[in-house]
Amino acid sequence: MADVPISAQDDSPEAKRYNRIRRWLGISDFVVGFVFLVVLLVTGWSGWLRDVSYRMGLQNYSLSVFMYLFLLLVISKVLGIGFDIYGFRLERRYKLSTQKFRSWLWDECKGFLVGLLMGTIVVELLYFTIRQWPQNWWLLAWALFMVLFVVLAQLAPVVLFPIFYKFEPLDNEDLRRRLIVLSERAGTRIRGVYRWKLSEKSKKANAALTGLGVTRRIILADTLLDNYTADEIEAVLAHELGHHVHRHIFKSILVQAAITLFGFWAANWTLHYAVDHHLFDFVQISDFADLPLLALVVTVLSFVLMPALNAYSRFNERQADRYAFESIASIAPFISSMNKLADQNLAERTPAKWVEWLFHSHPSISRRLQAAENWEQAQGAHPQV
């Protein structure tokens, strides 16, 4: 097998620089967040924030939990705002963003409020279960979290996405019918095909099969619709439908459930250990000053599992690609769409092996194109009857 397929192109210096900067930006943001959590615990500042929250919350426990979370998120946002602004300027520098600073700032405010709302629901439920069932809280909290996870996946296309983007029914009837037929062949019922007005903020292109049940829908970025042929759009969507055919969403929920269960168990063990050994001046596990400790458990677990989860994701992506190969009339539109997406999104076609192993949830574009060409050659050698 050749290392790089004929259809793949070399990465431009611009793409290499852009992706290298993005990686280091993400790593720096992660390190600052991690250090912030450690400092909160080691210095006792978390306890000080708890006392301030009690005063602001008029000694009411639930209100004080909210005030603590609010203060924590505000401080985290202040610490990370420099990275956020640099990320915005990076997209503008490489001509990938069309968004004005005021619009971006408004999105940041909306993102903070959405994060605060969802964080409040999760944290309030978390400490309610800890107070009521201090020994077995983690089992109930895990069950509640999984319910919230599924509900959020169902509501996201109709509640969360429209907060940040505009959507309208696709007005290309021929393409809509073609994609519906493709979806029906994959065994999924689509509730609608929508034009996603991504061009108002970005020059990148994307498409997705989103939602669960009655919110199941296809969303196609206008940057995709305006620059790709119908065959190329069908190839992109065929990949997304491959995830449905191979039940990747259901399997991913099961994987998430197992990891989350272990995470809650680890959090429970850590909290009890901290209280029993008088670490960080915690006297009971319902002391919400221990929230940074819970966040550290989640952060460490996510970091340790990231390579394995990315490997699992890449396996799923390869399966979805194979379904796409089998579902479209010709492999050429898949190859041309991948090359177009790489150019338009300034993606790396051939990242270093360690970069792909550690950071990428998708196989490299060069590997995906190689797989497409190998499949086409195999079909030519062994034509289907």
C-alpha positions in Angstrom: 0.0 0.0 0.0 1.4 3.4 -0.9 1.9 5.9 2.0 0.0 8.6 0.2 -2.7 8.1 -2.4 -2.4 9.6 -5.8 -5.5 11.7 -5.2 -4.1 13.3 -2.0 -2.1 16.5 -2.1 0.7 17.7 0.1 -0.1 19.9 3.1 0.6 23.6 2.4 2.9 25.5 4.8 -0.1 27.5 5.7 -2.1 24.5 6.7 0.8 23.1 8.8 1.2 26.4 10.6 -2.5 26.9 11.3 -3.0 23.4 12.7 0.2 23.6 14.8 -0.9 26.9 16.3 -4.3 25.5 17.1 -2.8 22.4 18.8 -0.6 24.5 21.0 -3.4 26.9 21.8 -5.6 24.0 22.9 -2.7 22.5 25.0 -2.0 25.9 26.6 -5.7 26.3 27.5 -5.8 22.9 29.0 -2.7 23.4 31.1 -4.0 26.8 32.4 -7.4 25.2 33.4 -5.7 22.3 35.1 -3.3 24.5 37.1 -6.3 26.7 38.1 -8.1 23.7 39.6 -5.0 22.6 41.5 -4.3 26.1 42.8 -7.9 26.4 44.0 -7.5 23.3 46.1 -3.9 23.7 47.3 -4.2 27.3 48.4 -7.6 26.9 50.0 -9.1 29.5 47.7 -11.9 27.1 46.9 -13.0 27.2 50.5 -12.8 31.0 50.4 -15.0 31.1 47.3 -17.5 28.8 49.1 -17.7 31.2 52.0 -18.3 34.1 49.7 -20.9 32.1 47.9 -22.7 31.4 51.2 -22.9 35.1 51.9 -24.1 35.9 48.4 -26.6 33.0 48.6 -28.0 34.2 51.9 -26.9 31.0 53.5 -29.2 29.0 51.3 -27.4 25.8 50.2 -28.8 25.5 46.7 -28.5 29.2 45.9 -24.9 29.1 47.3 -24.0 26.2 45.0 -25.2 28.3 42.1 -23.2 31.3 43.2 -20.1 29.2 43.6 -20.5 27.8 40.2 -21.1 31.2 38.7 -18.0 32.6 40.4 -15.9 29.6 39.2 -17.1 30.0 35.6 -16.5 33.7 35.6 -12.9 33.3 36.9 -12.3 30.5 34.4 -13.6 32.7 31.6 -11.3 35.6 32.6 -8.3 33.2 32.7 -9.1 31.8 29.3 -10.3 34.9 27.5 -6.9 35.6 26.1 -6.9 32.1 24.4 -10.4 32.7 23.1 -9.5 36.1 21.5 -6.3 34.7 20.0 -8.4 31.8 18.6 -10.8 34.3 17.0 -7.9 36.3 15.5 -6.3 33.1 14.3 -9.4 32.2 12.3 -9.5 35.7 10.9 -5.8 35.7 10.1 -6.1 32.5 8.0 -9.3 33.8 6.3 -11.5 31.0 7.7 -13.8 33.3 9.7 -16.3 35.9 8.3 -17.5 36.8 11.8 -17.1 40.3 13.2 -15.7 40.8 16.7 -19.0 42.1 18.1 -20.9 39.0 16.7 -18.2 36.7 18.1 -18.4 38.5 21.5 -22.1 38.0 21.6 -21.7 34.3 20.8 -19.2 34.1 23.7 -21.8 35.6 26.0 -24.5 33.2 24.8 -22.1 30.3 25.2 -21.3 31.4 28.8 -25.0 31.6 29.7 -25.8 28.2 28.1 -22.8 26.7 29.9 -24.0 28.3 33.2 -27.5 26.9 32.7 -26.4 23.4 31.9 -23.7 23.5 34.5 -26.3 24.6 37.1 -28.6 21.7 36.3 -25.8 19.2 36.5 -24.1 20.6 39.7 -27.4 21.2 41.6 -28.5 17.6 40.8 -25.0 16.3 41.8 -24.9 17.9 45.2 -28.6 17.1 45.9 -27.8 13.4 45.4 -24.6 13.8 47.5 -26.6 15.3 50.4 -29.4 12.8 50.3 -27.4 9.6 49.6 -23.8 10.3 50.7 -22.7 6.7 50.3 -24.4 5.7 47.0 -24.9 9.1 45.4 -22.6 8.3 42.5 -24.9 5.6 41.2 -28.0 7.8 41.1 -26.0 10.8 39.8 -24.7 8.5 37.0 -28.2 7.5 36.0 -29.4 11.1 36.0 -26.4 12.2 34.0 -27.1 9.6 31.3 -30.8 10.7 31.1 -29.6 14.3 30.7 -27.1 13.2 28.0 -29.7 11.5 25.9 -32.3 14.3 26.4 -29.7 16.9 25.4 -28.7 14.9 22.2 -32.4 14.9 21.3 -33.0 18.6 22.0 -29.8 20.1 20.7 -30.9 20.5 17.0 -34.1 22.3 18.0 -33.0 24.2 21.1 -29.2 24.7 21.3 -28.0 25.0 17.7 -30.5 27.8 16.8 -29.1 29.9 19.6 -25.9 30.2 17.6 -26.9 29.6 14.0 -29.8 30.1 11.6 -31.5 27.2 9.8 -34.1 27.0 7.1 -35.6 24.2 5.1 -33.5 23.2 2.1 -35.1 24.8 -1.0 -33.4 22.5 -3.5 -36.2 19.9 -3.9 -34.2 17.6 -6.2 -31.3 17.4 -3.7 -33.6 17.1 -0.7 -35.4 14.2 -2.3 -32.1 12.5 -3.2 -30.8 12.8 0.3 -34.1 11.5 1.8 -33.9 8.4 -0.5 -30.3 7.9 0.6 -31.4 8.1 4.2 -34.3 5.7 3.7 -31.9 3.2 2.1 -29.8 3.5 5.3 -32.9 2.7 7.4 -33.3 6.0 9.2 -36.3 8.3 9.1 -35.4 11.9 8.5 -37.7 14.7 9.9 -36.2 17.4 7.6 -33.3 18.6 5.5 -32.1 22.1 6.5 -29.8 24.7 5.1 -27.3 25.7 7.8 -26.2 29.4 7.4 -22.6 28.8 8.4 -21.3 31.4 6.0 -22.5 34.2 8.3 -19.6 33.2 10.6 -17.2 30.9 8.8 -15.9 29.9 5.4 -15.5 26.3 6.5 -17.9 23.6 5.2 -19.7 20.9 7.1 -22.7 18.6 7.2 -24.3 16.4 9.9 -27.0 14.0 10.8 -28.2 15.4 14.1 -30.8 14.6 16.8 -32.6 11.5 17.9 -36.1 10.3 17.2 -38.5 13.2 16.2 -35.6 15.7 16.0 -33.6 13.6 13.5 -32.5 15.9 10.7 -29.9 16.6 8.1 -28.1 19.9 8.3 -26.0 21.1 5.4 -23.8 24.2 5.6 -24.5 26.8 2.9 -20.7 26.8 2.3 -21.1 23.2 1.3 -24.3 23.6 -0.7 -22.8 26.5 -2.7 -19.5 25.0 -3.6 -20.1 21.2 -4.0 -21.9 19.1 -6.5 -24.9 17.1 -5.7 -22.8 13.9 -6.0 -20.2 15.3 -3.6 -22.9 16.3 -1.1 -24.4 12.8 -1.3 -21.0 11.3 -0.7 -20.5 13.4 2.4 -23.9 12.5 3.8 -23.5 8.8 2.9 -20.6 8.9 5.4 -22.8 10.4 8.1 -25.5 7.8 7.4 -22.8 5.1 7.8 -22.7 6.0 11.5 -26.4 5.2 11.7 -26.1 1.9 9.8 -23.4 0.7 12.1 -25.3 2.0 15.2 -22.3 4.2 16.3 -24.6 6.6 18.2 -26.0 3.8 20.3 -22.6 2.2 20.8 -21.1 5.5 21.7 -23.8 6.1 24.4 -22.9 2.6 25.8 -19.2 3.5 25.9 -20.0 6.9 27.4 -22.2 5.2 30.0 -19.4 2.8 31.0 -16.8 5.5 31.2 -19.1 7.8 33.2 -20.0 5.1 35.6 -16.3 4.5 36.3 -15.8 8.3 36.5 -18.5 8.7 39.2 -17.1 5.8 41.1 -13.6 7.4 41.0 -15.1 10.7 42.0 -16.9 9.1 45.0 -13.7 7.3 46.1 -11.7 10.6 45.8 -14.2 12.7 47.8 -14.3 10.1 50.6 -10.5 9.8 50.7 -10.1 13.6 50.8 -12.6 13.9 53.7 -11.3 10.9 55.6 -7.7 12.2 55.4 -8.7 15.8 56.0 -7.3 17.0 52.6 -8.0 20.6 51.6 -10.0 21.1 54.8 -13.1 19.2 53.5 -15.2 17.9 56.4 -18.0 16.3 54.4 -18.4 15.3 50.8 -21.4 17.6 50.3 -19.0 20.6 50.8 -19.3 22.1 47.3 -15.8 23.6 47.7 -14.7 20.1 46.5 -16.2 20.8 43.0 -12.6 21.6 41.7 -11.5 18.2 43.0 -14.4 16.5 41.0 -13.4 18.5 38.0 -9.8 17.3 38.4 -10.9 13.7 38.5 -12.9 14.2 35.2 -10.0 16.1 33.6 -7.4 13.4 34.4 -9.7 10.6 33.4 -10.5 12.3 30.1 -6.8 13.0 29.4 -5.8 9.4 30.1 -8.6 7.9 28.0 -8.3 10.4 25.1 -6.0 8.2 22.9 -8.2 5.2 23.4 -11.4 7.1 22.7 -9.9 8.7 19.6 -8.8 5.3 18.3 -12.3 4.0 18.8 -13.7 7.0 17.0 -11.3 6.5 14.1 -12.4 2.9 13.9 -16.0 4.1 13.6 -15.1 6.7 11.0 -13.4 4.0 8.8 -16.6 2.0 9.0 -18.7 5.0 8.0 -16.4 5.6 5.1 -16.7 2.0 3.9 -20.5 2.4 4.0 -20.2 5.6 1.9 -18.1 3.7 -0.6 -20.7 1.0 -0.9 -23.6 3.5 -1.2 -22.6 5.9 -3.9 -22.4 5.2 -7.6 -18.7 6.3 -8.0 -15.9 6.8 -5.6 -14.7 10.0 -7.4 -17.2 12.3 -5.6 -16.0 11.1 -2.2 -12.3 11.7 -3.1 -13.0 15.2 -4.6 -15.2 16.2 -1.6 -12.5 15.2 0.9 -9.9 17.2 -1.0 -12.2 20.2 -1.2 -13.0 20.0 2.5 -9.3 19.8 3.3 -8.6 22.9 1.3 -11.7 24.8 2.5 -11.2 23.9 6.2 -7.4 24.2 6.0 -7.1 20.7 7.4 -3.9 18.6 7.6 -3.9 15.8 5.1 -0.9 13.9 6.5 -0.3 14.9 10.1 2.5 13.3 12.1 1.6 9.9 13.5 1.8 11.0 17.1 -0.5 13.9 16.3 -3.1 11.7 14.7 -2.8 9.1 17.5 -3.2 11.7 20.3 -5.5 14.4 18.9 -7.5 13.2 15.9 -10.9 11.6 16.2 -10.9 11.0 12.4 -8.3 9.1 10.3 -6.1 11.5 8.4 -7.4 12.6 5.0 -4.5 10.8 3.2 -5.5 7.5 4.9 -9.2 8.0 4.0 -8.4 8.7 0.4 -6.0 5.7 0.3 -8.8 3.5 1.7 -11.2 4.9 -1.0 -8.8 4.1 -3.8 -8.0 0.6 -2.4 -11.7 -0.1 -2.3 -12.2 1.1 -5.8 -9.3 -1.1 -7.0 -10.7 -4.1 -5.2 -14.1 -3.6 -6.9 -12.4 -3.5 -10.2 -10.5 -6.7 -9.5 -13.6 -8.4 -8.0 -16.7 -6.7 -9.6 -20.0 -7.2 -7.8 -22.5 -9.3 -9.7 
